Amino acid sequence: MTTTAPLRPGEVALLAATDAEQVVGVATARYAPAVVADTSGWADGDRRRIEDLGFRADDRGPAVRTLDLTLADDGTPTRMLDAPAMASLHGHHARFAEHRGEVVRYQPDVSVFTAIPERPTAADWEDVRALLGTGAVFGVSGAAVLPDGWALVEGVAGVQLTGEAVTGEPDAEAVVLTPDDVPEMTALVERTKPGPFLPRTIELGTYLGIRRDGRLVAMAGERLHPPGWTEISAVCTDEGYRGQGFGRRLVLAVAHGIRERGETPLMHAAAGNTGAIGLYRHLGFRLRERGAQRFVRVP
């Protein structure tokens, strides 16, 4: 069984689905823009069941049904933003992915993120152990049930902000940073502590910086890239240059580039960083509730 026209970017096809049970399972487990099923030969009851869940007729064929995951019922952003690393690693950032079963992580010199299913199975936990190794710390959803011997560890609580109302603004002084700038970027991150920045993080997207007397004093760039969204990250300014609006300017400049691609900016911040959160909200970002994330150490 196949769909009658090519998939659109990031969609998940159920090419061998035989009933609603399988379709529902994939639709709830995957973080993708849409899930597509060809219901040819299905019983009417099964077809009605997935339509009750939000699957709609599709222009690719009379039996094709599609569940659009880009918007929630209330018009707020997609559930794939509940797990943006998972969506990124199965989409735009697939070239940076390392897989073990359903568990996936970024290559260790690119980013720190690991993504596991929302409700991991015993096999998933063992895949985490094999992929990450003893002692590694990673995030899990509130729905994950830890197996015996696995323990929660203290982590930094975070918030997610979405920029549907943020149009961005180009900045004539902002320069595009290149791999040659990574040593300076790393030094700036070490001084300002905006979050992890690894040797190849710059490959995830465009990074912009502002220089003074030839020295990099502020930067911001693109990190996670779920379909239709791009995260603005590594927003930081050298202590001696704060209060001059560099962070605001760079966030808007990065957002402008994201909007030029037809995508929407996304941000994350430590829950205790009220200054940064206040700035982002002033720029038009809004807080999005995605449930509490917990952190686990591999035994």
PADO-20596 format. One record per residue: x, y, z of N, C-alpha, C in turn; residue in one letter; residue number from 1. Coordinates in Angstrom, 1 decimal. Layout:
! PADO-20596
X,Y,Z,X,Y,Z,X,Y,Z,A,NUM
...
END
This chain:
! PADO-20596
0.8,-1.2,0.0,0.0,0.0,0.0,0.9,1.2,0.0,M,1
0.7,2.2,-0.9,1.5,3.4,-1.0,0.6,4.6,-1.2,T,2
1.1,5.7,-0.8,0.4,7.0,-1.1,0.5,7.3,-2.5,T,3
-0.4,8.1,-3.0,-0.5,8.3,-4.5,0.3,9.4,-5.0,T,4
1.0,10.1,-4.1,1.9,11.2,-4.5,3.0,11.3,-3.5,A,5
4.1,12.0,-3.9,5.3,12.0,-3.0,4.9,12.7,-1.7,P,6
5.6,12.3,-0.7,5.5,12.9,0.6,6.0,14.4,0.6,L,7
5.5,15.2,1.4,6.0,16.5,1.6,7.1,16.5,2.7,R,8
7.9,17.5,2.7,9.1,17.5,3.6,8.7,17.2,5.0,P,9
9.3,16.2,5.6,9.2,15.9,7.0,8.0,15.0,7.4,G,10
7.1,14.6,6.4,6.0,13.8,6.7,6.4,12.4,7.0,E,11
5.6,11.7,7.7,5.8,10.2,8.0,4.7,9.5,7.3,V,12
5.0,8.5,6.4,4.0,7.7,5.7,3.9,6.4,6.4,A,13
2.6,5.9,6.4,2.3,4.6,6.9,2.1,3.7,5.7,L,14
3.2,3.2,5.1,3.1,2.5,3.8,2.5,1.1,3.9,L,15
2.6,0.5,5.2,2.1,-0.8,5.3,1.1,-0.9,6.4,A,16
0.5,0.2,6.8,-0.5,0.2,7.8,-1.8,-0.6,7.4,A,17
-2.3,-1.4,8.3,-3.4,-2.2,7.9,-4.7,-1.8,8.7,T,18
-4.5,-1.1,9.8,-5.7,-0.7,10.5,-5.4,0.6,11.3,D,19
-6.5,1.1,12.0,-6.4,2.3,12.7,-5.4,2.2,13.9,A,20
-5.3,1.1,14.5,-4.4,0.9,15.7,-3.0,1.3,15.3,E,21
-2.5,0.8,14.2,-1.1,1.1,13.8,-1.0,2.6,13.5,Q,22
-1.9,3.1,12.8,-1.9,4.5,12.4,-1.8,5.4,13.7,V,23
-2.7,5.2,14.6,-2.7,6.0,15.8,-1.4,5.8,16.6,V,24
-0.8,4.7,16.6,0.4,4.5,17.3,1.5,5.3,16.7,G,25
1.6,5.3,15.4,2.7,6.1,14.8,2.4,7.6,14.9,V,26
1.2,8.0,14.8,0.8,9.4,14.8,1.1,10.0,16.2,A,27
1.0,9.2,17.3,1.2,9.7,18.6,2.7,9.6,19.0,T,28
3.4,8.7,18.3,4.8,8.5,18.7,5.8,9.4,18.0,A,29
5.4,9.8,16.8,6.4,10.6,15.9,6.2,12.1,16.1,R,30
7.3,12.8,16.0,7.3,14.3,16.0,7.6,14.7,14.6,Y,31
6.5,15.0,13.8,6.7,15.3,12.4,5.6,16.3,12.1,A,32
5.8,17.0,10.9,4.7,17.9,10.5,3.4,17.3,10.2,P,33
3.4,16.0,9.7,2.2,15.4,9.3,2.4,13.9,9.3,A,34
1.4,13.1,9.4,1.4,11.7,9.3,0.4,11.3,8.2,V,35
0.8,10.5,7.2,0.0,10.2,6.0,-0.4,8.8,6.0,V,36
-1.6,8.4,5.7,-2.0,7.0,5.6,-2.9,6.8,4.4,A,37
-2.6,5.8,3.6,-3.5,5.4,2.5,-4.4,4.3,3.1,D,38
-5.7,4.6,3.1,-6.7,3.8,3.8,-7.4,2.9,2.8,T,39
-6.9,2.7,1.6,-7.5,1.8,0.6,-7.7,0.4,1.2,S,40
-8.9,-0.1,1.1,-9.3,-1.4,1.6,-9.6,-1.5,3.1,G,41
-9.6,-0.3,3.8,-9.9,-0.3,5.2,-11.4,-0.5,5.4,W,42
-11.8,-1.0,6.6,-13.2,-1.0,7.0,-13.6,0.5,7.3,A,43
-14.9,0.8,7.0,-15.3,2.1,7.3,-15.1,2.6,8.7,D,44
-15.3,1.6,9.7,-15.1,2.0,11.1,-13.7,2.4,11.4,G,45
-12.7,1.8,10.8,-11.3,2.2,11.0,-11.1,3.5,10.4,D,46
-11.6,3.8,9.2,-11.4,5.1,8.6,-12.0,6.2,9.4,R,47
-13.2,5.9,10.0,-13.9,6.9,10.8,-13.1,7.2,12.1,R,48
-12.5,6.1,12.6,-11.8,6.3,13.9,-10.6,7.2,13.7,R,49
-9.8,7.1,12.6,-8.7,8.1,12.5,-9.2,9.5,12.1,I,50
-10.3,9.5,11.4,-10.9,10.9,11.1,-11.3,11.5,12.4,E,51
-11.8,10.8,13.4,-12.2,11.3,14.7,-11.0,11.9,15.4,D,52
-9.8,11.4,15.1,-8.6,11.8,15.7,-8.0,13.0,15.0,L,53
-8.6,13.5,13.9,-8.1,14.6,13.2,-7.5,14.4,11.8,G,54
-7.5,13.1,11.4,-7.0,12.8,10.0,-8.1,13.4,9.0,F,55
-7.6,14.0,8.0,-8.5,14.6,7.0,-8.2,14.1,5.6,R,56
-9.2,14.3,4.7,-8.9,13.9,3.3,-7.8,14.7,2.7,A,57
-7.1,14.1,1.7,-5.9,14.7,1.2,-6.0,14.7,-0.3,D,58
-5.4,15.7,-1.0,-5.5,15.9,-2.4,-4.7,14.9,-3.2,D,59
-4.0,14.0,-2.5,-3.2,13.0,-3.2,-3.9,11.7,-3.5,R,60
-5.2,11.6,-3.2,-5.9,10.4,-3.6,-7.2,10.3,-2.7,G,61
-8.2,9.6,-3.2,-9.5,9.6,-2.4,-9.4,8.8,-1.1,P,62
-8.4,7.9,-1.0,-8.3,7.1,0.2,-7.2,7.6,1.2,A,63
-6.5,8.7,0.7,-5.4,9.2,1.6,-6.0,10.1,2.7,V,64
-5.5,9.9,3.9,-5.9,10.7,5.0,-4.6,11.2,5.7,R,65
-4.6,12.5,6.1,-3.4,13.2,6.7,-3.8,13.8,8.0,T,66
-2.9,13.6,9.0,-3.0,14.3,10.3,-2.0,15.4,10.3,L,67
-2.5,16.6,10.3,-1.6,17.8,10.4,-1.2,18.0,11.8,D,68
0.1,17.9,12.1,0.6,18.1,13.4,1.3,19.5,13.6,L,69
1.1,20.4,12.6,1.8,21.7,12.7,1.0,22.6,13.6,T,70
-0.3,22.3,13.8,-1.1,23.2,14.7,-1.9,22.3,15.7,L,71
-2.0,22.8,16.9,-2.8,22.1,17.9,-4.3,22.6,17.6,A,72
-5.2,22.0,18.3,-6.6,22.4,18.1,-6.9,23.9,18.4,D,73
-6.1,24.5,19.4,-6.4,25.9,19.7,-5.5,26.8,18.8,D,74
-4.8,26.3,17.8,-4.0,27.1,16.9,-2.6,27.4,17.4,G,75
-2.3,26.8,18.6,-0.9,27.0,19.1,0.1,26.1,18.4,T,76
1.4,26.2,18.6,2.3,25.5,17.9,2.2,24.0,18.0,P,77
2.8,23.3,17.1,2.8,21.8,17.0,3.3,21.1,18.2,T,78
2.8,19.9,18.4,3.4,19.0,19.5,4.8,18.6,19.2,R,79
5.3,18.7,18.0,6.7,18.3,17.8,7.6,19.3,18.5,M,80
7.1,20.4,18.9,8.0,21.3,19.7,8.1,20.8,21.1,L,81
7.3,19.8,21.5,7.6,19.1,22.8,8.9,18.4,22.8,D,82
9.4,18.0,21.6,10.6,17.3,21.5,11.4,17.8,20.3,A,83
11.8,19.1,20.3,12.4,19.7,19.1,13.7,19.0,18.7,P,84
14.5,18.4,19.6,15.7,17.7,19.1,15.3,16.4,18.3,A,85
14.2,15.7,18.8,13.8,14.5,18.0,13.3,14.9,16.6,M,86
12.6,16.0,16.5,12.1,16.5,15.2,13.2,17.0,14.3,A,87
14.2,17.6,14.9,15.4,18.1,14.2,16.2,16.9,13.6,S,88
16.5,15.9,14.5,17.3,14.8,14.1,16.7,13.9,13.1,L,89
15.4,13.9,13.0,14.7,13.2,11.9,14.3,14.0,10.7,H,90
14.8,15.2,10.7,14.5,16.2,9.6,15.8,16.9,9.1,G,91
15.8,18.2,9.3,16.9,19.0,8.8,18.3,18.6,9.3,H,92
18.4,18.1,10.5,19.7,17.7,11.0,20.0,16.2,11.0,H,93
19.3,15.5,10.1,19.5,14.1,10.0,21.0,13.7,9.8,A,94
21.7,14.6,9.1,23.1,14.3,8.8,24.0,14.3,10.0,R,95
23.5,14.9,11.1,24.3,14.9,12.4,23.9,13.8,13.4,F,96
23.0,13.0,13.0,22.3,12.0,13.9,23.1,10.7,14.1,A,97
23.1,10.2,15.3,23.6,8.9,15.6,22.4,8.1,16.2,E,98
22.1,7.0,15.6,20.9,6.2,16.0,21.2,4.9,16.7,H,99
20.4,4.5,17.6,20.4,3.2,18.2,18.9,2.9,18.5,R,100
18.3,2.1,17.6,16.9,1.8,17.7,16.1,3.1,17.5,G,101
15.2,3.4,18.4,14.4,4.6,18.4,15.1,5.8,19.1,E,102
16.2,5.6,19.7,17.0,6.6,20.4,17.9,7.3,19.4,V,103
18.0,8.6,19.4,18.9,9.3,18.5,19.5,10.5,19.2,V,104
20.8,10.8,18.9,21.5,11.9,19.5,22.3,12.6,18.4,R,105
22.7,13.8,18.7,23.6,14.6,17.8,25.0,14.0,18.0,Y,106
25.8,14.0,17.0,27.2,13.7,17.1,27.8,14.5,18.2,Q,107
28.6,13.8,19.1,29.1,14.5,20.3,29.8,15.8,20.2,P,108
30.4,16.0,19.0,31.1,17.3,18.9,30.2,18.4,18.2,D,109
28.9,18.0,18.0,28.0,19.0,17.4,27.1,19.6,18.4,V,110
26.4,18.7,19.2,25.5,19.2,20.2,25.3,18.2,21.3,S,111
24.7,18.6,22.4,24.6,17.7,23.6,23.3,17.0,23.6,V,112
22.4,17.3,22.7,21.0,16.7,22.8,20.9,15.3,22.4,F,113
20.1,14.5,23.2,19.7,13.2,22.9,18.2,13.1,23.0,T,114
17.6,12.4,22.0,16.1,12.3,22.0,15.7,10.9,22.1,A,115
14.7,10.6,23.0,14.2,9.3,23.2,12.7,9.3,23.1,I,116
12.0,8.2,22.8,10.6,8.2,22.7,9.9,8.8,24.0,P,117
8.7,9.4,23.8,8.0,10.0,24.9,7.8,9.0,26.0,E,118
7.4,7.8,25.7,7.2,6.7,26.6,8.1,5.5,26.3,R,119
9.3,5.6,26.8,10.4,4.6,26.4,10.0,3.2,26.8,P,120
10.4,2.2,26.0,10.2,0.8,26.3,11.5,0.3,27.0,T,121
11.5,-0.9,27.5,12.7,-1.5,28.1,13.8,-1.5,27.0,A,122
13.5,-1.8,25.8,14.5,-1.8,24.7,15.1,-0.4,24.5,A,123
14.2,0.6,24.6,14.7,2.0,24.4,15.8,2.4,25.5,D,124
15.5,2.0,26.8,16.4,2.3,27.8,17.8,1.6,27.6,W,125
17.7,0.4,27.1,19.0,-0.3,26.8,19.7,0.3,25.6,E,126
19.0,0.8,24.7,19.6,1.6,23.6,20.2,2.9,24.0,D,127
19.6,3.5,25.0,20.2,4.7,25.6,21.6,4.4,26.2,V,128
21.6,3.3,27.0,22.8,2.9,27.6,23.9,2.6,26.6,R,129
23.5,1.9,25.6,24.5,1.5,24.5,25.0,2.7,23.8,A,130
24.1,3.7,23.5,24.5,4.8,22.7,25.3,5.9,23.5,L,131
24.9,6.1,24.7,25.5,7.2,25.5,26.6,6.8,26.5,L,132
26.4,5.6,27.0,27.4,5.1,28.0,27.1,5.5,29.4,G,133
27.7,4.8,30.3,27.5,5.0,31.8,27.9,6.4,32.2,T,134
27.0,7.0,33.0,27.3,8.4,33.5,26.7,9.5,32.7,G,135
26.3,9.2,31.4,25.7,10.3,30.6,24.4,10.8,31.2,A,136
24.1,12.1,31.0,22.9,12.7,31.5,22.1,13.2,30.3,V,137
20.8,12.9,30.3,19.9,13.3,29.2,18.6,13.6,29.7,F,138
17.8,14.3,28.9,16.4,14.7,29.3,15.4,13.7,28.8,G,139
14.3,13.6,29.6,13.2,12.7,29.3,11.9,13.4,29.6,V,140
10.8,13.0,29.0,9.5,13.6,29.2,9.0,13.2,30.6,S,141
8.0,14.0,31.0,7.3,13.7,32.2,6.6,12.3,32.2,G,142
6.3,11.8,31.0,5.6,10.6,30.8,6.5,9.3,30.9,A,143
7.8,9.5,30.9,8.7,8.4,30.9,8.7,7.8,32.3,A,144
8.6,6.4,32.3,8.7,5.6,33.5,10.1,5.0,33.6,V,145
10.9,5.4,34.6,12.2,5.0,34.7,12.3,3.5,35.2,L,146
13.2,2.7,34.6,13.3,1.3,35.0,14.1,1.3,36.3,P,147
14.1,0.1,37.0,14.9,0.0,38.2,16.3,0.3,38.0,D,148
16.9,1.0,38.9,18.4,1.3,38.8,18.7,2.6,38.1,G,149
17.7,3.2,37.4,17.9,4.5,36.8,17.3,5.6,37.7,W,150
18.0,6.7,37.9,17.6,7.7,38.8,17.6,9.1,38.2,A,151
16.7,9.9,38.6,16.6,11.3,38.2,17.8,12.1,38.8,L,152
18.3,13.0,38.1,19.3,13.9,38.7,18.8,15.4,38.5,V,153
19.4,16.2,39.3,19.0,17.6,39.3,19.5,18.3,37.9,E,154
18.6,19.0,37.3,18.9,19.7,36.1,18.4,21.1,36.1,G,155
18.8,21.9,35.2,18.3,23.3,35.1,16.9,23.3,34.4,V,156
15.9,23.8,35.1,14.6,23.9,34.5,14.6,25.0,33.4,A,157
13.9,24.7,32.3,13.9,25.6,31.2,12.5,26.0,30.7,G,158
12.4,27.0,29.9,11.2,27.4,29.3,11.4,27.5,27.8,V,159
10.3,27.4,27.1,10.3,27.4,25.6,9.5,28.6,25.2,Q,160
10.0,29.4,24.2,9.3,30.6,23.7,9.2,30.5,22.2,L,161
8.0,30.8,21.7,7.8,30.8,20.2,7.6,32.2,19.7,T,162
8.0,32.4,18.4,8.1,33.7,17.9,7.2,33.9,16.7,G,163
5.9,33.5,16.8,5.0,33.7,15.7,4.8,35.2,15.3,E,164
4.9,36.0,16.3,4.7,37.5,16.1,6.0,38.2,15.9,A,165
7.1,37.5,15.8,8.4,38.1,15.7,8.8,38.2,14.2,V,166
9.0,39.4,13.6,9.3,39.5,12.2,10.8,39.6,12.0,T,167
11.5,40.0,13.0,13.0,40.2,12.9,13.4,41.5,12.2,G,168
14.7,41.8,12.2,15.2,43.0,11.7,16.6,42.8,11.3,E,169
17.0,43.1,10.1,18.5,42.9,9.7,19.3,43.9,10.5,P,170
20.6,43.6,10.7,21.5,44.5,11.4,22.8,44.7,10.6,D,171
23.0,45.9,10.1,24.1,46.1,9.2,25.5,45.8,9.9,A,172
25.6,45.9,11.2,26.9,45.7,11.8,27.1,44.2,12.1,E,173
26.1,43.3,12.1,26.2,41.9,12.4,27.0,41.2,11.3,A,174
28.0,40.4,11.6,28.7,39.7,10.6,28.4,38.2,10.8,V,175
28.5,37.5,9.6,28.3,36.0,9.6,29.6,35.4,10.1,V,176
29.5,34.6,11.2,30.7,33.9,11.7,30.9,32.6,11.0,L,177
32.2,32.2,10.9,32.6,31.0,10.1,33.4,30.1,11.1,T,178
33.6,28.9,10.6,34.4,28.0,11.4,35.8,28.6,11.9,P,179
36.3,29.5,11.1,37.6,30.2,11.5,37.4,31.0,12.8,D,180
36.1,31.3,13.1,35.8,32.1,14.3,35.5,31.3,15.5,D,181
35.5,30.0,15.4,35.0,29.1,16.5,35.9,29.3,17.7,V,182
37.2,29.4,17.7,38.0,29.7,18.9,37.5,30.9,19.7,P,183
37.2,32.0,18.9,36.7,33.2,19.6,35.3,33.0,20.1,E,184
34.5,32.3,19.4,33.1,32.0,19.8,33.1,31.2,21.1,M,185
34.0,30.2,21.1,34.1,29.3,22.3,34.6,30.1,23.5,T,186
35.5,31.0,23.3,36.0,31.8,24.4,34.9,32.7,24.9,A,187
34.1,33.3,24.0,33.0,34.1,24.5,32.0,33.4,25.3,L,188
31.7,32.1,24.8,30.7,31.3,25.5,31.3,30.9,26.9,V,189
32.5,30.6,27.0,33.1,30.3,28.3,33.1,31.4,29.3,E,190
33.2,32.7,28.8,33.1,33.8,29.6,31.7,34.2,30.0,R,191
30.7,33.9,29.2,29.3,34.4,29.4,28.3,33.3,29.8,T,192
28.6,32.0,29.5,27.8,30.9,30.0,26.4,30.9,29.4,K,193
26.2,31.0,28.1,24.8,31.0,27.6,24.3,29.5,27.5,P,194
25.2,28.6,27.5,24.8,27.2,27.3,25.9,26.5,26.5,G,195
25.8,25.2,26.2,26.8,24.5,25.5,27.1,25.0,24.1,P,196
28.3,25.1,23.7,28.7,25.4,22.4,30.0,24.6,22.1,F,197
29.8,23.6,21.1,30.8,22.6,20.9,31.6,22.9,19.6,L,198
32.7,22.2,19.3,33.5,22.6,18.1,32.7,22.7,16.8,P,199
31.7,21.8,16.6,30.9,21.8,15.4,29.5,22.4,15.5,R,200
29.2,23.0,16.6,27.9,23.6,16.7,27.6,24.6,15.6,T,201
28.6,25.3,15.2,28.4,26.3,14.1,27.8,25.7,12.9,I,202
27.9,24.4,12.7,27.4,23.8,11.4,25.9,23.6,11.5,E,203
25.3,23.9,12.6,23.8,23.7,12.7,23.0,24.8,12.1,L,204
23.6,26.0,11.8,22.9,27.1,11.2,23.8,28.3,11.2,G,205
23.2,29.4,10.9,23.9,30.7,10.7,24.1,31.3,12.1,T,206
25.4,31.8,12.4,25.7,32.5,13.6,26.2,33.9,13.2,Y,207
25.7,34.9,13.9,26.0,36.3,13.7,26.7,36.8,14.9,L,208
27.7,37.8,14.6,28.4,38.4,15.7,28.6,39.9,15.5,G,209
28.9,40.5,16.6,29.3,41.9,16.6,30.7,42.1,17.2,I,210
31.5,42.8,16.5,32.9,43.0,16.9,33.1,44.5,17.3,R,211
34.0,44.6,18.2,34.5,45.9,18.7,36.1,45.9,18.6,R,212
36.6,46.8,17.9,38.1,46.8,17.7,38.6,45.4,17.3,D,213
37.8,44.8,16.4,38.2,43.5,15.9,38.0,42.3,16.8,G,214
37.4,42.5,18.0,37.2,41.5,18.9,35.7,41.1,19.0,R,215
35.4,39.8,19.0,34.1,39.3,19.1,33.5,39.6,20.5,L,216
32.5,40.4,20.6,31.9,40.8,21.9,30.5,40.4,22.1,V,217
29.8,39.9,21.0,28.4,39.4,21.2,28.1,38.5,20.0,A,218
27.2,37.5,20.2,26.8,36.6,19.2,25.5,36.0,19.5,M,219
24.9,35.4,18.4,23.7,34.6,18.5,23.6,33.8,17.2,A,220
22.9,32.7,17.3,22.8,31.8,16.1,21.7,30.8,16.1,G,221
21.7,29.9,15.2,20.7,28.9,15.0,21.1,27.6,15.4,E,222
20.3,26.9,16.2,20.6,25.6,16.7,19.6,24.5,16.3,R,223
18.7,24.1,17.1,17.7,23.1,16.7,16.8,23.6,15.6,L,224
16.4,22.6,14.7,15.7,23.0,13.5,14.6,22.0,13.2,H,225
13.5,22.0,14.1,12.3,21.2,13.7,11.7,21.8,12.4,P,226
11.0,20.9,11.7,10.5,21.4,10.4,9.6,22.6,10.6,P,227
9.9,23.7,9.9,9.1,24.9,9.9,9.6,25.9,11.0,G,228
10.5,25.5,11.8,11.0,26.3,13.0,12.5,26.3,13.0,W,229
13.1,27.3,13.6,14.5,27.3,13.9,14.7,28.0,15.2,T,230
15.5,27.3,16.1,15.8,27.8,17.4,16.9,28.9,17.3,E,231
16.8,30.0,18.0,17.8,31.0,18.2,18.5,30.6,19.5,I,232
19.8,30.5,19.5,20.6,30.1,20.6,21.9,30.8,20.8,S,233
22.6,30.5,21.8,24.0,31.1,22.1,23.9,32.6,22.1,A,234
22.9,33.2,22.6,22.8,34.6,22.7,23.6,35.1,23.9,V,235
24.7,35.8,23.6,25.6,36.2,24.7,26.3,37.5,24.3,C,236
26.7,38.3,25.3,27.4,39.5,25.2,28.5,39.6,26.3,T,237
29.7,39.9,25.9,30.8,40.1,26.8,30.4,41.1,27.9,D,238
30.8,40.8,29.1,30.4,41.6,30.3,30.6,43.1,30.1,E,239
31.8,43.4,29.5,32.1,44.8,29.3,31.3,45.6,28.3,G,240
30.5,44.9,27.5,29.7,45.5,26.5,28.2,45.3,26.7,Y,241
27.8,44.9,27.8,26.4,44.7,28.1,25.7,46.1,28.3,R,242
24.4,46.1,28.1,23.6,47.3,28.2,23.6,48.2,27.0,G,243
24.2,47.7,25.9,24.2,48.4,24.6,23.2,47.9,23.6,Q,244
22.4,46.9,24.0,21.4,46.3,23.1,21.9,45.3,22.1,G,245
23.1,44.8,22.3,23.6,43.8,21.3,22.8,42.5,21.2,F,246
22.4,42.0,22.4,21.6,40.8,22.4,20.3,41.0,21.7,G,247
19.6,42.1,21.9,18.3,42.4,21.2,18.5,42.5,19.7,R,248
19.6,43.2,19.3,19.8,43.4,17.9,20.1,42.0,17.2,R,249
20.9,41.2,17.9,21.3,39.9,17.2,20.2,38.9,17.2,L,250
19.3,38.9,18.2,18.2,38.0,18.2,17.3,38.4,17.0,V,251
17.0,39.7,16.8,16.2,40.2,15.7,16.8,39.9,14.4,L,252
18.2,40.0,14.3,18.8,39.8,13.0,18.8,38.3,12.7,A,253
19.0,37.4,13.7,18.9,36.0,13.4,17.4,35.6,13.0,V,254
16.5,36.2,13.7,15.0,36.0,13.4,14.7,36.4,12.0,A,255
15.3,37.5,11.6,15.0,38.0,10.2,15.5,37.0,9.2,H,256
16.6,36.4,9.4,17.1,35.3,8.5,16.1,34.1,8.5,G,257
15.6,33.8,9.6,14.7,32.6,9.8,13.4,33.0,9.0,I,258
12.9,34.2,9.2,11.7,34.6,8.5,11.9,34.6,7.0,R,259
13.1,35.0,6.6,13.3,35.1,5.1,13.2,33.7,4.5,E,260
13.4,32.6,5.3,13.2,31.3,4.8,11.8,30.8,4.9,R,261
10.9,31.6,5.4,9.6,31.2,5.6,9.3,30.4,6.9,G,262
10.3,30.4,7.8,10.2,29.6,9.1,9.9,30.6,10.2,E,263
9.6,30.0,11.4,9.3,30.7,12.6,10.4,30.5,13.7,T,264
10.8,31.6,14.3,11.8,31.5,15.3,11.3,30.9,16.6,P,265
12.2,30.2,17.3,11.9,29.5,18.5,13.1,29.7,19.5,L,266
12.8,29.8,20.8,13.9,30.0,21.8,13.7,29.2,23.0,M,267
14.8,28.9,23.7,14.8,28.3,25.0,15.6,29.1,26.0,H,268
15.2,29.1,27.2,16.0,29.8,28.2,15.9,29.1,29.6,A,269
16.9,29.3,30.4,16.8,28.8,31.8,15.6,29.5,32.5,A,270
14.8,28.7,33.2,13.7,29.3,33.9,14.1,30.4,34.9,A,271
15.3,30.4,35.4,15.7,31.4,36.3,16.3,32.6,35.7,G,272
16.5,32.6,34.4,17.1,33.7,33.7,16.0,34.7,33.3,N,273
15.4,35.3,34.3,14.3,36.2,34.1,14.6,37.4,33.2,T,274
15.9,37.9,33.2,16.2,39.0,32.4,16.1,38.7,30.9,G,275
16.7,37.5,30.5,16.6,37.1,29.1,15.2,36.8,28.7,A,276
14.4,36.1,29.6,13.0,35.8,29.3,12.2,37.1,29.1,I,277
12.5,38.1,29.9,11.8,39.4,29.8,12.1,40.0,28.5,G,278
13.4,40.0,28.1,13.8,40.6,26.8,13.1,39.9,25.6,L,279
13.1,38.6,25.6,12.5,37.8,24.5,11.0,38.1,24.4,Y,280
10.3,38.2,25.6,8.9,38.5,25.5,8.7,39.9,25.0,R,281
9.5,40.8,25.4,9.4,42.2,24.9,9.5,42.2,23.4,H,282
10.4,41.3,22.8,10.6,41.3,21.4,9.4,40.6,20.6,L,283
8.5,40.0,21.4,7.3,39.4,20.8,7.2,37.9,20.9,G,284
8.2,37.3,21.6,8.1,35.8,21.8,7.1,35.6,22.9,F,285
6.5,34.4,22.9,5.5,34.1,23.9,5.9,32.7,24.6,R,286
5.7,32.6,25.8,5.9,31.3,26.5,5.0,30.2,26.1,L,287
5.5,29.1,25.9,4.7,27.9,25.5,4.9,26.8,26.5,R,288
3.7,26.3,26.9,3.7,25.2,27.9,4.0,23.9,27.2,E,289
5.0,23.2,27.6,5.3,21.9,27.0,5.5,20.8,28.0,R,290
5.2,21.0,29.2,5.4,20.0,30.3,6.8,20.0,30.8,G,291
6.9,19.5,32.0,8.2,19.5,32.7,9.1,18.5,32.1,A,292
10.4,18.9,31.9,11.4,17.9,31.5,12.2,17.5,32.7,Q,293
12.6,16.2,32.7,13.4,15.7,33.8,14.7,15.2,33.2,R,294
15.7,15.0,34.1,17.0,14.6,33.6,17.4,13.3,34.3,F,295
18.0,12.4,33.6,18.3,11.0,34.1,19.8,10.8,33.8,V,296
20.5,10.1,34.7,21.8,9.7,34.5,21.9,8.2,34.2,R,297
22.6,7.8,33.1,22.7,6.4,32.8,23.5,5.6,33.9,V,298
22.9,4.6,34.4,23.7,3.9,35.5,24.8,3.0,35.0,P,299
END
